[in-house]
Amino acid sequence: MITFRPLREKMLREGISTYWLIGQGINSSTLAKIRHDGSITLNTLNDLCSVLQCPVWEIIEFVNTESEE
């Protein structure tokens, strides 16, 4: 399963608010998906990397779950 835990941790650590991300052009429905580890497009992932000036592994990570084996 892909999780956005690294992004949520980065936001807490660096004081990045969802309001700031919305101001940078990230859609509020996208942020709701992120909060619930939902699906986003690669374009959106690219936008997040660009806005936050960070590599993709600071936004998402793969977590192996029993049901995916």
Secondary structure by P-SEA (a helix, b strand, c coil): cccaaaaaaaaaaacccaaaaaaacccaaaaaaaaacccccaaaaaaaaaaacccccccbbbbbccccc
